Amino acid sequence: MTEPPPIRDPRPRVELQHTRSGWPLSVKIRRVLWIPFKLLFLRGTGRFLSPLRISALILFGATIERPALVMDGVKVWHPWSLTLRRYCTLGRGVEVYNYAQVTVGEQATISQETFLCSASHDFEDPSMPLTFSPITIGAQSWVAAGCFIGPGITVGEGAVVGARSVVTKDVPEWTVVAGNPARFIKRRQLKSQAGTGARDS
């Protein structure tokens, strides 16, 4: 007696072998040309190379208003999809995964090891294609160390995101949020006079 054929699982299955890159050749070429310039961002090279980093980013299509500060260890995937406004800071080790536009507002600070992630995957599609949405960090805001800012997020003007937070929803302006997922903590109130402390985020 022959055995019956195995019953096939009727449920859809993940099929990553069907995933295809959607980037045009021009983008792939620019990404290859960008590789040597990443030497300017090596950890340990400090803040004094910030002007050269900014010049390299502008050369590859970034919109940057000087003065701004780009620290060592910063990783920018697509310089042509980056906008930095005056007096903003990208701290040491910040990763800008900007398959969509990422904008950092005037006087905003992104502290060390934060991940600005504009891309994800459509996990309901068996081939899990890439999806992406722009990120906006408002003027005068502060994203503290080690945060994750997801696709499509807007951090409002003057907002503060506490260290190690995971932001999956827009942050209202002049609020303080923290946690995983980030939740409202309190309103932000600025003192009437700025301090004189040094900043190296």
Long-range contacts (C-beta under 8 A, 24 or more apart in sequence): 12-126, 13-126, 14-126, 14-128, 15-126, 15-127, 16-127, 16-128, 18-126, 18-127, 19-127, 19-128, 19-129, 20-127, 22-129, 22-130, 27-78, 30-60, 30-78, 30-80, 31-77, 31-78, 33-60, 34-60, 34-79, 38-75, 41-70, 41-72, 41-73, 41-74, 41-75, 41-76, 42-72, 42-73, 43-72, 43-73, 43-92, 43-93, 44-72, 45-72, 46-71, 46-72, 47-71, 47-72, 47-200, 54-84, 57-82, 57-84, 65-106, 71-112, 71-200, 71-201, 73-112, 81-118, 85-139, 88-137, 89-199, 89-201, 91-145, 91-201, 92-201, 98-135, 99-130, 99-132, 100-132, 100-133, 100-134, 100-135, 100-151, 101-134, 101-135, 102-134, 102-135, 102-136, 102-137, 103-134, 103-135, 103-136, 103-137, 104-137, 105-136, 105-137, 105-138, 105-139, 105-140, 105-141, 105-157, 106-139, 106-140, 107-139, 107-140, 108-137, 108-138, 108-139, 108-140, 108-141, 108-142, 108-143, 109-141, 109-142, 109-143, 109-199, 109-201, 110-137, 110-143, 110-201, 111-142, 111-143, 111-144, 111-145, 111-146, 111-147, 111-163, 111-201, 112-145, 112-146, 112-201, 113-145, 113-146, 114-143, 114-144, 114-145, 114-146, 114-147, 114-148, 114-149, 115-147, 115-148, 115-149, 116-149, 117-148, 117-149, 117-150, 117-151, 118-151, 118-152, 119-151, 120-150, 120-151, 138-173, 141-171, 145-201, 158-188, 158-190, 159-188, 160-188
